[in-house]
C-alpha cells in the first residue's frame, strides 16, 4: 500500500469500523435484555459464568478473569462480589500471592449458566449469525482474529505493515 492512504481506503476503514461499533452497540443491549427477561442474569454475569465454566475446576485469578471478560480490575471485583452474594461464584485467597484472589463457579452458578446458555446462543443466532452466510461468518472470524494477533517485533501485524 502506498505511504499515504487513499480516500477510498480511508472510507473502507472507517465504514468497517463504524459497522463493527454499531453492531456491537445494538446487539449487546439486546442480548442483555433477553438474558435478564428470561433468566434474571445480566449479560456481564453470564460472561463471567461462561469463562469460569470454561475453566472447569481450575480457579481463575481475578486479573485473568478480568482480561477474559474485558473488564477493569475494579469492575470485575465488584461484579464478582455481587455474584458471590447470589451464590454463583466463590472467591478464595491465592496462597502463592496474597495480593490476588481466585474465583470459581459454584454448583448454583453452573446451573444458572446452563439455563442461560441456550438463550444467549439463540440471541446470537437470530440477531447475528442467521443474517450471514457461512462464508461471511468465516471471513468475519478470520478478519477479526487477524486484528487480535499480536504484532511481531517489527510492528508488523498479521503480515500487514502499517502505512
N, C-alpha and C positions, 0 to 999 in steps of 0.2 A: 504494500500500500504506500502511496506517496507520503512524503513527510507531513503534508497538511491534509486534513480530511476534506473530502468534497462535501458540498451541501447535501447531496444525495445520501452519502454515508451518515452524516450528522442526523439527517431526518430519520433514516433507518434506526440508528442508535436510540434516539430519543423516543421514537414510536414504540420500539420494542420495550424499552424501559418503562415508559408510561403504561403500556398494556399490562406489563407484569405487576406494576403497583396497583392499577385499577382492579385487576382480577383478585389480587390479594385483599385489597380493601373491601371488595364486595363479598367475597366468599367466606372470609374468616368470621365476620359477624353472623352470617347465615348459618354456618356450621355450629358456631357457639350457641345460637338460638335454638337450633334443632336439639342439641345435647341438653341444654337447660330445660327445654319444654318436656322432653321425653324421659330424661334420667335425673334431672336436677344438678348435673355436673357441668360446671363451666368448661369451655374448651381448654383453658390453661391447666385445669386439674386433670383432664383427660390426657393431655400431652405428658404430664408428669407420670401418670399411671402407665401410659404407653411405654415410656422409657424405662421405668422401674420394672415393668412386666418383662420387657425385652432383656433386662439384665438377669432375669431368673432369680436365683437365690444369692447372687452376688450383690452386696450392698454398693451403692454408688456414693462417692464423695459429693457433698453439696456443690462444690465447684464444677465437677464433671456433669452433674445433673443440670446445672445452670447453663452450661455450654450446649448440652444436647437439646434443651428446650428453648434456647436462645433468650435467656432472661438474665438480668443483672443478679449479682450475688444477693443483694438486699431483697430484690423481688422474689427470687426463688426461696429465700429463707422465710419470708412472710407467707408465701404460698404453701410451703411445706408445713409451717406452723398451723395454718388454717386446716389443712388436710389431716394433720395429726389429731386435731381436736375432734374430727369426724371419724377417726379410726381407720383412715385409708392408708396411711403411711406411718412409719415409725423411725424416729431419729435415734442414733446412738453415737457415742463418742468414738473417735478414731484412736485406738490405743497407741498407734505409732506417731500420731501428730495431734496433740491436744488442741491445736488451732482449728482443726477441721472436724466435721461430723459426717457420719454415714447415714444414708436413707435407704430404707427397704419398704417394699409394698407389703401390706398386711393381707390376710385372707379376705377381709371385707373389701379392701382395695382391689384385689383380683376379681372378686365378684362384680363390683361396680364397673371395672374395666371391661369385663366380658359382656356386661349388659349394654354398655355404651358403644363398644366397637362396631356392631352392625349398623347403628345409626350414623356413626361417623363415616364409615365406608360407603354407606348408601348416599350420604350427602356428597361425598367426593365424586361418586359415580354420576349422580343425577345433575349436579351443578357444574361439573368439570369434565370428567372423562367421557361421558356419553356424548358430548358435543364434539368430540375429536376422533379422528380415525386412528387406528393402531399406529400407522406410520407417523402421524403427528405427535402422538404421545411419546413414541420412541425418539423422535427428533427433539422434542422439548426436554426430555430427560437427559439426552446426550449433551445438548447445548448447556443446560444449567449445571450439569456435572463438570463440564469444562470450565465454567466460570468459577466453580468451587475448588478446582485443582490448585494446589499451591504453586506459586511461581518458583522457577528454578533460580539458581544463583545469579543468572544474567538478567533477571527481571522478566524473563520470558514466561508467559502464562499459557500453558497448553499449546506451545508451539507458535503462538501468535505474538509478535513483537509489538509493543505499543508504538504508536506513531509519534 
